Amino acid sequence: MKPNAHRSWLAVGAAATLAAAGLTVAVTGSAHAAAECQVTYTISSQWSGGFGASVSVADLGSAVNGWTLTWSFADGQKITDLWNGAAAQSGANVSVTNLSYNGAIPSGGSVSFGFNGSWNNVANDVPTSFALNGTPCTGSVVTSPSTSASASASPTPTATGGTGGPTGTLPSSFTWSSSGILINPKSDATHNIIAVKDPSVVDYGGRWYVYMSTVDANGNYGMATINFADWSQAASAPFTYLDTTAIGGGYKTAPMLFYFAPQKLWYLTYQTGSNIGYATNPDITNPNGWSATHDFYSNGTPSIISQNIGSGYWVDSWVICDSANCYLFSADDNGHIYRSTSSISNFPNGFGDGSNTVIAASDSNKNAMFEADNVYKVDGSNTYLLVVEAIASSGRRLFHSWTANSLTGTWSPLAATDSSPFLGAPNVTFPAGTSAWTQDFSSGEAIRSGYDQNDTLSPCHLQYLYQGKDPSANQSYNLLPWRIGLATQTNSTC
């Protein structure tokens, strides 16, 4: 958010020994005649009352078209939520069946799913036998690597992250119901805050972590974070101002939060003016654990942006990765969405001088594709969703949306008009007894189904955390009284 811009915005073999570093159990053997299978069951995190696990099923024999994996828990564990499969549990007995998009396992191929579960805090022994389509996978159990001596007090991120979610399809139009104001500014002796905006949010370990921009009485931008167990607690959650951490002060704003699983690090990206900055943190539960600010680009603003930005501002970074690369998206208040590429192995240093930056999408009407870009992988599909803030002819803020079949593909309009936006005054209602406290739906972020670098999104029952303001406010942009609310989709196709 550059000053004076229009917007510058989820058993350890021996119970207590296997929690923090992860446990892998490989079980191999024959499945009927020549069909062999291998199951890798990994406990990737564990905390008081809960744990996260991932399961990979490798087909070492004939191809499988439609699968069900079964096993039994030994210690009363319960699956609480699961993604990339459909789970059923009766007592200790568990079955997980493929979904519509992942039923085929070619010979030599594999399929994976993950889940969160509950345990009794005494024992969380791994299953010792599995069956694929009713045929046992039998063999010796191998555990690796060794793990720490006690269960961690807070969850360690799983390899894939998040809580998963049901799958379905996105509608061609959207309707929403909004909350009242959930997050207001908070000041202290050194921070006179008049606005909170640009929220980024993850659901991790049973708590919500929100990072946001702050604006002080002089129009200066900064960042802060809060965390809470339930949205009803958001208003009372204490702020941690990020200029009190190693991130430092100065112009830093419009945060985006995600967990980069290959490095087991949390990343926070944000605007710094002539570059896009980032900081890292091994423990999201410690808001003071962020590193100093680093830059993504070695030479500042990529030349293609300088050449096309016109009178706009370079704003709003977003990172999303596929199986090979990470992509850094940004906007320019001038109708362009940019994309830079780094291999996963080179992230975060692979963007170099920005010479591989391209215009990923554009609109001749700059207000139709203005800023606050975010990109998601839709669960259960090969669809990606691009959401960008727009300015309607009325001057009100709203969101347009596009879809593509890859992160480097062509973006096609989904709900991308002022009369039928992705999210905006024309398609948002407020519950009876709740005031329509805003007509602007500006810089924000969807509630993701995961928290890692894949930025996954369930298309069912979408929610979007956004900034809004009193409709009568008429201050200059940098002094507008932005507040944060949550919109919930009311026309899910699932």
Kinemage of the C-alpha trace (Angstrom):
@kinemage 1
@onewidth
@group {chain A} dominant
@subgroup {mainchain}
@vectorlist {calphas} color= white
{ca met a 1} P 0.000 0.000 0.000
{ca lys a 2} L 2.004 2.887 -1.213
{ca pro a 3} L 1.015 6.133 0.512
{ca asn a 4} L -1.467 8.148 -1.528
{ca ala a 5} L -2.354 5.151 -3.713
{ca his a 6} L -5.997 4.304 -4.275
{ca arg a 7} L -5.368 1.221 -2.073
{ca ser a 8} L -2.040 0.561 -0.858
{ca trp a 9} L -3.392 -3.392 0.678
{ca leu a 10} P -4.203 -29.266 10.071
{ca ala a 11} P 1.334 -42.659 17.719
{ca val a 12} L 3.970 -42.547 18.015
{ca gly a 13} L 5.369 -46.093 18.082
{ca ala a 14} L 5.960 -45.495 21.747
{ca ala a 15} L 3.451 -42.917 22.761
{ca ala a 16} L 5.375 -39.930 23.957
{ca thr a 17} L 8.393 -40.278 21.680
{ca leu a 18} L 7.151 -39.653 18.183
{ca ala a 19} L 5.384 -36.338 18.006
{ca ala a 20} L 7.354 -33.484 16.641
{ca ala a 21} L 9.563 -34.765 13.830
{ca gly a 22} L 7.195 -37.197 12.123
{ca leu a 23} L 6.879 -40.979 11.895
{ca thr a 24} L 6.884 -43.025 8.709
{ca val a 25} L 5.620 -46.607 8.628
{ca ala a 26} L 6.098 -48.657 5.440
{ca val a 27} L 4.094 -51.873 5.015
{ca thr a 28} L 4.636 -53.972 1.882
{ca gly a 29} L 3.474 -57.304 0.542
{ca ser a 30} L 1.242 -59.112 -1.945
{ca ala a 31} L -2.244 -58.027 -2.902
{ca his a 32} L -3.835 -61.082 -4.508
{ca ala a 33} L -1.751 -62.754 -7.216
{ca ala a 34} L 0.804 -60.301 -8.506
{ca ala a 35} L -0.593 -57.074 -7.078
{ca glu a 36} L 1.695 -55.608 -4.443
{ca cys a 37} L 1.143 -52.446 -2.458
{ca gln a 38} L 3.067 -50.245 -0.075
{ca val a 39} L 1.552 -47.911 2.470
{ca thr a 40} L 3.484 -45.064 4.017
{ca tyr a 41} L 1.758 -43.641 7.077
{ca thr a 42} L 3.363 -40.489 8.450
{ca ile a 43} L 2.497 -38.780 11.724
{ca ser a 44} L 3.726 -35.336 10.878
{ca ser a 45} L 2.451 -33.423 13.906
{ca gln a 46} L 1.022 -34.078 17.336
{ca trp a 47} L -0.306 -31.899 20.100
{ca ser a 48} L -2.436 -32.245 23.177
{ca gly a 49} L -5.546 -34.145 22.069
{ca gly a 50} L -4.779 -34.066 18.359
{ca phe a 51} L -2.432 -35.096 15.590
{ca gly a 52} L -1.924 -34.767 11.840
{ca ala a 53} L -1.044 -37.607 9.494
{ca ser a 54} L -0.501 -38.270 5.810
{ca val a 55} L -0.917 -41.610 4.024
{ca ser a 56} L 0.582 -42.631 0.681
{ca val a 57} L -0.517 -45.830 -1.111
{ca ala a 58} L 1.891 -47.134 -3.787
{ca asp a 59} L 0.679 -49.713 -6.309
{ca leu a 60} L 3.528 -52.140 -7.024
{ca gly a 61} L 1.367 -54.519 -9.089
{ca ser a 62} L -1.484 -54.161 -11.571
{ca ala a 63} L -3.238 -50.843 -12.046
{ca val a 64} L -6.140 -50.052 -9.720
{ca asn a 65} L -9.274 -48.191 -10.776
{ca gly a 66} L -11.136 -47.315 -7.604
{ca trp a 67} L -9.625 -47.945 -4.195
{ca thr a 68} L -10.476 -48.346 -0.530
{ca leu a 69} L -7.768 -48.496 2.120
{ca thr a 70} L -8.656 -50.007 5.503
{ca trp a 71} L -6.875 -50.269 8.836
{ca ser a 72} L -7.559 -50.348 12.587
{ca phe a 73} L -6.393 -47.949 15.264
{ca ala a 74} L -5.019 -49.509 18.451
{ca asp a 75} L -5.514 -46.667 20.926
{ca gly a 76} L -8.939 -45.181 20.324
{ca gln a 77} L -7.829 -42.582 17.792
{ca lys a 78} L -10.535 -40.867 15.778
{ca ile a 79} L -10.327 -39.147 12.411
{ca thr a 80} L -11.752 -35.667 12.773
{ca asp a 81} L -11.312 -34.438 9.201
{ca leu a 82} L -9.712 -35.842 6.064
{ca trp a 83} L -8.859 -34.544 2.590
{ca asn a 84} L -8.332 -36.241 -0.790
{ca gly a 85} L -10.548 -39.146 0.277
{ca ala a 86} L -13.837 -40.102 1.952
{ca ala a 87} L -13.461 -41.544 5.443
{ca ala a 88} L -15.727 -43.846 7.456
{ca gln a 89} L -14.929 -45.073 10.966
{ca ser a 90} L -16.688 -47.613 13.197
{ca gly a 91} L -14.930 -47.987 16.506
{ca ala a 92} L -11.286 -48.702 15.729
{ca asn a 93} L -11.935 -49.681 12.110
{ca val a 94} L -11.257 -47.092 9.416
{ca ser a 95} L -11.872 -47.088 5.688
{ca val a 96} L -10.842 -44.366 3.254
{ca thr a 97} L -12.202 -44.406 -0.302
{ca asn a 98} L -11.113 -42.429 -3.329
{ca leu a 99} L -12.901 -39.341 -4.545
{ca ser a 100} L -14.040 -38.791 -8.124
{ca tyr a 101} L -10.722 -37.352 -9.237
{ca asn a 102} L -8.167 -39.756 -7.662
{ca gly a 103} L -9.572 -43.293 -8.071
{ca ala a 104} L -6.980 -44.509 -10.564
{ca ile a 105} L -3.578 -45.749 -9.332
{ca pro a 106} L -1.388 -46.855 -12.237
{ca ser a 107} L 1.046 -49.695 -11.821
{ca gly a 108} L 4.048 -48.165 -10.125
{ca gly a 109} L 2.045 -45.095 -9.179
{ca ser a 110} L 0.686 -43.874 -5.878
{ca val a 111} L -2.099 -41.837 -4.308
{ca ser a 112} L -2.039 -39.820 -1.105
{ca phe a 113} L -4.438 -38.341 1.412
{ca gly a 114} L -4.128 -36.640 4.765
{ca phe a 115} L -6.134 -36.203 7.922
{ca asn a 116} L -6.332 -34.702 11.355
{ca gly a 117} L -7.267 -36.938 14.266
{ca ser a 118} L -7.759 -37.061 18.000
{ca trp a 119} L -5.836 -39.193 20.492
{ca asn a 120} L -5.887 -39.827 24.254
{ca asn a 121} L -2.564 -38.124 25.103
{ca val a 122} L -1.268 -41.493 26.386
{ca ala a 123} L -0.708 -43.626 23.282
{ca asn a 124} L -0.970 -42.947 19.566
{ca asp a 125} L 0.521 -46.162 18.137
{ca val a 126} L 0.632 -46.339 14.358
{ca pro a 127} L -1.472 -48.940 12.557
{ca thr a 128} L 0.531 -52.099 11.814
{ca ser a 129} L -1.553 -53.523 8.954
{ca phe a 130} L -3.458 -52.132 5.994
{ca ala a 131} L -5.614 -53.609 3.237
{ca leu a 132} L -6.137 -52.216 -0.239
{ca asn a 133} L -9.510 -53.186 -1.716
{ca gly a 134} L -9.775 -55.931 0.883
{ca thr a 135} L -6.383 -57.516 0.185
{ca pro a 136} L -3.823 -57.148 2.993
{ca cys a 137} L -0.578 -55.334 2.520
{ca thr a 138} L 1.597 -57.293 4.944
{ca gly a 139} L 5.246 -57.089 5.908
{ca ser a 140} L 7.669 -55.649 8.365
{ca val a 141} L 7.252 -52.203 9.855
{ca val a 142} L 9.997 -49.651 9.400
{ca thr a 143} L 9.974 -46.399 11.348
{ca ser a 144} L 12.031 -43.421 10.290
{ca pro a 145} L 13.232 -40.898 11.289
{ca ser a 146} L 13.734 -40.904 15.052
{ca thr a 147} L 11.613 -38.382 16.858
{ca ser a 148} L 11.692 -36.107 19.840
{ca ala a 149} L 11.104 -37.225 23.382
{ca ser a 150} L 7.743 -35.670 23.999
{ca ala a 151} L 4.608 -34.542 22.298
{ca ser a 152} L 4.803 -30.964 21.189
{ca ala a 153} L 2.727 -28.427 23.030
{ca ser a 154} L 1.548 -26.927 19.766
{ca pro a 155} L 1.064 -28.588 16.381
{ca thr a 156} L 3.889 -28.839 13.902
{ca pro a 157} L 2.698 -28.232 10.346
{ca thr a 158} L 1.900 -31.291 8.262
{ca ala a 159} L 3.523 -31.837 4.906
{ca thr a 160} L 0.476 -30.625 3.046
{ca gly a 161} L -0.993 -28.308 5.635
{ca gly a 162} L -4.455 -27.281 6.570
{ca thr a 163} L -7.699 -28.958 7.387
{ca gly a 164} L -8.734 -29.968 3.890
{ca gly a 165} L -12.272 -29.556 2.751
{ca pro a 166} L -15.085 -30.967 0.658
{ca thr a 167} L -14.832 -30.728 -3.088
{ca gly a 168} L -17.283 -29.540 -5.686
{ca thr a 169} L -17.511 -26.869 -8.354
{ca leu a 170} L -17.513 -23.107 -8.330
{ca pro a 171} L -20.786 -21.478 -9.372
{ca ser a 172} L -20.931 -18.991 -12.211
{ca ser a 173} L -22.326 -16.352 -9.852
{ca phe a 174} L -22.095 -15.817 -6.111
{ca thr a 175} L -24.211 -14.612 -3.204
{ca trp a 176} L -22.899 -13.842 0.266
{ca ser a 177} L -23.928 -12.894 3.781
{ca ser a 178} L -21.602 -10.690 5.776
{ca ser a 179} L -20.787 -10.478 9.441
{ca gly a 180} L -20.635 -7.229 11.295
{ca ile a 181} L -17.243 -5.712 12.065
{ca leu a 182} L -14.972 -8.412 13.534
{ca ile a 183} L -11.642 -6.582 13.896
{ca asn a 184} L -11.245 -2.931 14.874
{ca pro a 185} L -8.057 -0.874 15.246
{ca lys a 186} L -6.169 -1.096 18.535
{ca ser a 187} L -3.669 1.473 19.723
{ca asp a 188} L -0.953 1.511 22.355
{ca ala a 189} L 1.504 4.065 23.632
{ca thr a 190} L 3.469 4.112 20.366
{ca his a 191} L 0.838 3.095 17.789
{ca asn a 192} L -2.106 5.443 17.213
{ca ile a 193} L -4.064 3.196 14.836
{ca ile a 194} L -7.088 4.432 12.906
{ca ala a 195} L -7.545 1.585 10.380
{ca val a 196} L -6.965 -2.147 9.938
{ca lys a 197} L -7.001 -3.673 6.487
{ca asp a 198} L -5.545 -6.231 4.015
{ca pro a 199} L -6.114 -9.307 6.196
{ca ser a 200} L -4.338 -12.606 5.527
{ca val a 201} L -5.603 -15.592 7.507
{ca val a 202} L -4.795 -19.261 8.196
{ca asp a 203} L -6.533 -21.859 10.342
{ca tyr a 204} L -3.787 -23.746 12.174
{ca gly a 205} L -3.795 -25.962 15.255
{ca gly a 206} L -7.317 -24.963 16.235
{ca arg a 207} L -6.635 -21.227 16.094
{ca trp a 208} L -7.054 -18.482 13.552
{ca tyr a 209} L -3.969 -16.419 12.759
{ca val a 210} L -4.708 -13.075 11.115
{ca tyr a 211} L -2.031 -10.746 9.783
{ca met a 212} L -3.138 -7.304 8.642
{ca ser a 213} L -2.073 -3.827 7.661
{ca thr a 214} L -2.421 -0.979 10.108
{ca val a 215} L -2.677 2.735 9.378
{ca asp a 216} L -1.870 5.381 11.957
{ca ala a 217} L -3.320 8.858 12.381
{ca asn a 218} L -0.673 10.282 10.054
{ca gly a 219} L -1.495 7.850 7.247
{ca asn a 220} L 1.584 5.684 7.853
{ca tyr a 221} L 1.325 1.982 7.109
{ca gly a 222} L 2.522 -0.937 9.234
{ca met a 223} L 1.470 -4.491 10.095
{ca ala a 224} L 0.064 -6.354 13.093
{ca thr a 225} L -1.126 -9.847 13.978
{ca ile a 226} L -3.722 -11.422 16.243
{ca asn a 227} L -4.780 -15.010 16.923
{ca phe a 228} L -7.859 -16.539 18.516
{ca ala a 229} L -9.813 -19.806 18.712
{ca asp a 230} L -13.179 -18.490 17.534
{ca trp a 231} L -14.282 -15.513 15.485
{ca ser a 232} L -16.286 -14.280 18.451
{ca gln a 233} L -12.905 -13.636 20.139
{ca ala a 234} L -11.383 -11.631 17.275
{ca ala a 235} L -12.466 -8.254 18.622
{ca ser a 236} L -10.747 -8.799 21.970
{ca ala a 237} L -7.554 -10.466 20.688
{ca pro a 238} L -4.435 -8.409 21.543
{ca phe a 239} L -2.331 -6.963 18.754
{ca thr a 240} L 1.346 -7.684 18.167
{ca tyr a 241} L 2.773 -4.872 16.048
{ca leu a 242} L 5.322 -6.286 13.636
{ca asp a 243} L 7.575 -3.247 13.785
{ca thr a 244} L 8.452 -4.470 17.299
{ca thr a 245} L 9.860 -7.687 15.780
{ca ala a 246} L 12.956 -8.212 13.625
{ca ile a 247} L 10.830 -7.323 10.579
{ca gly a 248} L 11.382 -3.737 11.582
{ca gly a 249} L 9.593 -0.476 10.981
{ca gly a 250} L 9.087 1.700 7.947
{ca tyr a 251} L 6.762 1.131 5.040
{ca lys a 252} L 5.736 -2.532 5.199
{ca thr a 253} L 2.160 -3.503 4.484
{ca ala a 254} L -0.331 -5.852 2.738
{ca pro a 255} L 0.836 -9.151 4.301
{ca met a 256} L 0.284 -12.640 2.902
{ca leu a 257} L 0.916 -15.649 5.207
{ca phe a 258} L 1.679 -19.268 4.258
{ca tyr a 259} L 3.727 -22.278 5.386
{ca phe a 260} L 6.462 -23.410 2.972
{ca ala a 261} L 6.518 -27.151 3.653
{ca pro a 262} L 9.819 -27.976 1.872
{ca gln a 263} L 11.683 -25.754 4.331
{ca lys a 264} L 9.352 -26.188 7.321
{ca leu a 265} L 9.124 -22.411 7.605
{ca trp a 266} L 6.306 -19.902 7.738
{ca tyr a 267} L 6.588 -17.026 5.277
{ca leu a 268} L 5.105 -13.568 5.485
{ca thr a 269} L 5.290 -11.495 2.295
{ca tyr a 270} L 4.503 -7.784 2.083
{ca gln a 271} L 4.989 -4.554 0.173
{ca thr a 272} L 8.076 -2.477 0.858
{ca gly a 273} L 7.725 0.086 -1.907
{ca ser a 274} L 10.330 -0.664 -4.563
{ca asn a 275} L 10.493 -4.391 -3.771
{ca ile a 276} L 8.445 -7.227 -2.282
{ca gly a 277} L 9.729 -8.232 1.125
{ca tyr a 278} L 9.443 -11.392 3.139
{ca ala a 279} L 10.266 -12.714 6.586
{ca thr a 280} L 10.345 -16.270 7.930
{ca asn a 281} L 9.344 -17.876 11.216
{ca pro a 282} L 9.697 -21.540 12.303
{ca asp a 283} L 6.839 -21.222 14.807
{ca ile a 284} L 3.627 -19.427 13.926
{ca thr a 285} L 2.566 -19.517 17.567
{ca asn a 286} L 5.408 -17.064 18.338
{ca pro a 287} L 4.538 -13.690 16.770
{ca asn a 288} L 7.949 -12.347 17.811
{ca gly a 289} L 9.807 -15.098 15.949
{ca trp a 290} L 9.944 -13.429 12.537
{ca ser a 291} L 13.263 -12.875 10.825
{ca ala a 292} L 14.478 -9.566 9.487
{ca thr a 293} L 13.075 -8.407 6.164
{ca his a 294} L 14.550 -9.821 2.948
{ca asp a 295} L 13.800 -8.906 -0.662
{ca phe a 296} L 12.497 -11.262 -3.328
{ca tyr a 297} L 14.065 -9.341 -6.230
{ca ser a 298} L 17.786 -8.587 -6.420
{ca asn a 299} L 17.350 -5.347 -8.377
{ca gly a 300} L 14.091 -3.967 -7.059
{ca thr a 301} L 11.075 -3.479 -9.268
{ca pro a 302} L 11.209 -5.735 -12.370
{ca ser a 303} L 11.589 -3.755 -15.571
{ca ile a 304} L 8.344 -5.004 -17.124
{ca ile a 305} L 6.458 -3.513 -14.195
{ca ser a 306} L 8.254 -0.194 -14.446
{ca gln a 307} L 7.401 -0.092 -18.142
{ca asn a 308} L 3.660 -0.769 -17.704
{ca ile a 309} L 2.688 0.664 -14.342
{ca gly a 310} L 1.807 4.099 -15.669
{ca ser a 311} L 0.498 6.266 -12.845
{ca gly a 312} L -0.294 3.247 -10.679
{ca tyr a 313} L 1.545 1.681 -7.752
{ca trp a 314} L 3.190 -1.732 -7.418
{ca val a 315} L 1.098 -3.509 -4.787
{ca asp a 316} L -0.182 -6.715 -3.258
{ca ser a 317} L 2.117 -9.725 -3.510
{ca trp a 318} L 0.793 -13.282 -3.540
{ca val a 319} L 2.790 -16.560 -3.541
{ca ile a 320} L 1.361 -19.867 -4.755
{ca cys a 321} L 3.240 -23.033 -5.747
{ca asp a 322} L 2.519 -26.127 -7.796
{ca ser a 323} L 4.575 -29.348 -7.743
{ca ala a 324} L 7.537 -27.757 -9.531
{ca asn a 325} L 7.512 -23.981 -9.166
{ca cys a 326} L 6.483 -21.092 -6.983
{ca tyr a 327} L 4.836 -18.051 -8.555
{ca leu a 328} L 4.887 -14.523 -7.203
{ca phe a 329} L 1.875 -12.497 -8.352
{ca ser a 330} L 1.426 -8.745 -7.941
{ca ala a 331} L -0.678 -5.862 -9.292
{ca asp a 332} L -0.060 -2.299 -10.418
{ca asp a 333} L -3.301 -0.276 -10.064
{ca asn a 334} L -3.154 0.007 -13.837
{ca gly a 335} L -4.987 -3.084 -15.100
{ca his a 336} L -2.066 -5.548 -14.979
{ca ile a 337} L -1.433 -8.672 -12.915
{ca tyr a 338} L 2.205 -9.779 -12.982
{ca arg a 339} L 3.734 -13.219 -12.404
{ca ser a 340} L 7.345 -14.168 -11.597
{ca thr a 341} L 8.617 -17.755 -11.382
{ca ser a 342} L 11.052 -19.605 -9.121
{ca ser a 343} L 11.681 -23.339 -8.884
{ca ile a 344} L 10.659 -24.760 -5.533
{ca ser a 345} L 14.279 -25.746 -4.877
{ca asn a 346} L 15.434 -22.141 -5.375
{ca phe a 347} L 12.629 -20.438 -3.466
{ca pro a 348} L 12.789 -17.748 -2.116
{ca asn a 349} L 15.923 -16.769 -4.050
{ca gly a 350} L 14.830 -17.918 -7.490
{ca phe a 351} L 13.071 -14.753 -8.651
{ca gly a 352} L 16.451 -13.120 -9.263
{ca asp a 353} L 16.279 -9.725 -10.904
{ca gly a 354} L 12.696 -10.284 -12.048
{ca ser a 355} L 13.680 -10.788 -15.673
{ca asn a 356} L 11.255 -13.723 -15.993
{ca thr a 357} L 8.349 -11.580 -14.815
{ca val a 358} L 5.434 -11.505 -17.259
{ca ile a 359} L 1.988 -9.938 -17.470
{ca ala a 360} L -0.231 -12.833 -16.399
{ca ala a 361} L -3.536 -11.003 -16.974
{ca ser a 362} L -4.661 -7.536 -17.942
{ca asp a 363} L -7.695 -5.396 -18.681
{ca ser a 364} L -7.829 -2.203 -20.707
{ca asn a 365} L -10.115 -0.824 -17.984
{ca lys a 366} L -7.649 -0.563 -15.122
{ca asn a 367} L -10.488 -0.349 -12.585
{ca ala a 368} L -11.738 -3.809 -13.584
{ca met a 369} L -8.425 -5.432 -12.564
{ca phe a 370} L -7.069 -2.967 -10.056
{ca glu a 371} L -5.217 -4.566 -7.117
{ca ala a 372} L -5.458 -6.981 -4.131
{ca asp a 373} L -4.837 -10.054 -6.294
{ca asn a 374} L -5.005 -13.542 -4.774
{ca val a 375} L -4.820 -16.967 -6.434
{ca tyr a 376} L -6.068 -20.340 -5.193
{ca lys a 377} L -5.953 -24.008 -6.250
{ca val a 378} L -9.540 -25.303 -6.136
{ca asp a 379} L -9.689 -28.583 -4.207
{ca gly a 380} L -10.584 -31.668 -6.240
{ca ser a 381} L -9.909 -30.075 -9.621
{ca asn a 382} L -7.296 -28.645 -11.939
{ca thr a 383} L -8.880 -25.217 -11.607
{ca tyr a 384} L -7.182 -22.116 -10.282
{ca leu a 385} L -9.164 -19.100 -9.097
{ca leu a 386} L -7.891 -15.540 -9.450
{ca val a 387} L -9.633 -12.859 -7.364
{ca val a 388} L -8.797 -9.191 -7.934
{ca glu a 389} L -10.192 -6.042 -6.371
{ca ala a 390} L -11.974 -3.712 -8.772
{ca ile a 391} L -13.490 -0.238 -8.593
{ca ala a 392} L -17.090 -0.036 -9.792
{ca ser a 393} L -18.429 2.915 -11.769
{ca ser a 394} L -19.972 4.070 -8.475
{ca gly a 395} L -16.494 4.286 -6.945
{ca arg a 396} L -17.251 1.413 -4.570
{ca arg a 397} L -14.758 -1.426 -4.127
{ca leu a 398} L -15.654 -5.017 -5.048
{ca phe a 399} L -13.975 -8.173 -6.332
{ca his a 400} L -13.892 -9.718 -9.802
{ca ser a 401} L -12.782 -13.310 -10.497
{ca trp a 402} L -11.282 -15.470 -13.242
{ca thr a 403} L -10.316 -19.146 -13.603
{ca ala a 404} L -7.521 -21.016 -15.404
{ca asn a 405} L -6.409 -24.630 -15.691
{ca ser a 406} L -2.831 -23.874 -14.665
{ca leu a 407} L -0.901 -21.109 -12.965
{ca thr a 408} L 0.635 -20.167 -16.306
{ca gly a 409} L -2.603 -20.524 -18.261
{ca thr a 410} L -5.052 -18.003 -19.679
{ca trp a 411} L -7.476 -16.479 -17.190
{ca ser a 412} L -11.157 -16.619 -18.246
{ca pro a 413} L -13.816 -14.442 -16.555
{ca leu a 414} L -15.917 -16.186 -13.918
{ca ala a 415} L -17.766 -13.456 -12.026
{ca ala a 416} L -16.080 -10.357 -13.339
{ca thr a 417} L -18.633 -7.599 -13.823
{ca asp a 418} L -19.807 -4.809 -11.548
{ca ser a 419} L -23.398 -6.070 -11.638
{ca ser a 420} L -22.414 -9.702 -10.982
{ca pro a 421} L -19.094 -9.568 -9.102
{ca phe a 422} L -17.325 -12.275 -7.159
{ca leu a 423} L -17.958 -10.270 -3.981
{ca gly a 424} L -19.425 -6.803 -3.626
{ca ala a 425} L -22.408 -4.717 -2.597
{ca pro a 426} L -24.653 -6.130 -5.383
{ca asn a 427} L -24.424 -9.689 -4.030
{ca val a 428} L -23.840 -9.286 -0.268
{ca thr a 429} L -26.567 -9.130 2.370
{ca phe a 430} L -26.350 -8.537 6.096
{ca pro a 431} L -28.358 -10.636 8.595
{ca ala a 432} L -31.385 -9.111 10.251
{ca gly a 433} L -30.257 -7.011 13.170
{ca thr a 434} L -26.800 -6.455 11.661
{ca ser a 435} L -26.190 -3.091 10.099
{ca ala a 436} L -24.973 -2.829 6.525
{ca trp a 437} L -21.796 -1.265 7.878
{ca thr a 438} L -20.030 -1.154 4.515
{ca gln a 439} L -20.755 -0.875 0.825
{ca asp a 440} L -17.092 -1.399 -0.034
{ca phe a 441} L -15.617 -4.898 -0.162
{ca ser a 442} L -11.905 -4.391 -0.475
{ca ser a 443} L -8.507 -6.030 -0.011
{ca gly a 444} L -8.807 -9.379 1.710
{ca glu a 445} L -8.397 -13.110 1.398
{ca ala a 446} L -10.472 -16.293 1.200
{ca ile a 447} L -10.421 -18.828 4.024
{ca arg a 448} L -8.118 -21.495 2.599
{ca ser a 449} L -8.608 -25.254 3.077
{ca gly a 450} L -4.892 -25.533 3.823
{ca tyr a 451} L -2.131 -23.290 5.064
{ca asp a 452} L 0.804 -24.328 2.901
{ca gln a 453} L 2.286 -22.961 -0.308
{ca asn a 454} L -0.366 -24.616 -2.510
{ca asp a 455} L -3.026 -22.103 -1.369
{ca thr a 456} L -5.852 -24.631 -1.642
{ca leu a 457} L -9.484 -23.581 -1.505
{ca ser a 458} L -12.596 -25.696 -1.074
{ca pro a 459} L -15.298 -24.462 -3.481
{ca cys a 460} L -17.955 -25.391 -0.957
{ca his a 461} L -19.292 -22.745 1.439
{ca leu a 462} L -16.660 -20.133 0.647
{ca gln a 463} L -15.715 -17.487 3.184
{ca tyr a 464} L -13.834 -14.286 2.494
{ca leu a 465} L -12.178 -11.983 5.041
{ca tyr a 466} L -12.243 -8.426 3.730
{ca gln a 467} L -11.832 -4.771 4.635
{ca gly a 468} L -14.815 -2.428 4.611
{ca lys a 469} L -15.628 1.056 5.846
{ca asp a 470} L -18.436 3.354 6.909
{ca pro a 471} L -20.253 4.307 3.677
{ca ser a 472} L -20.274 7.951 4.726
{ca ala a 473} L -16.495 8.169 5.228
{ca asn a 474} L -14.937 10.651 2.833
{ca gln a 475} L -11.387 11.143 4.105
{ca ser a 476} L -8.397 10.885 1.824
{ca tyr a 477} L -7.596 7.242 1.061
{ca asn a 478} L -4.786 6.865 3.582
{ca leu a 479} L -7.019 8.120 6.411
{ca leu a 480} L -10.138 6.064 5.660
{ca pro a 481} L -11.474 4.103 8.683
{ca trp a 482} L -11.118 0.566 7.341
{ca arg a 483} L -12.385 -2.348 9.471
{ca ile a 484} L -12.398 -6.134 8.883
{ca gly a 485} L -15.422 -8.393 8.348
{ca leu a 486} L -16.147 -11.905 7.074
{ca ala a 487} L -18.440 -12.796 4.160
{ca thr a 488} L -19.900 -16.312 3.857
{ca gln a 489} L -21.172 -17.729 0.570
{ca thr a 490} L -24.890 -18.551 0.567
{ca asn a 491} L -25.268 -20.267 -2.833
{ca ser a 492} L -22.771 -23.159 -2.662
{ca thr a 493} L -23.223 -25.771 -5.410
{ca cys a 494} L -21.923 -28.567 -3.116
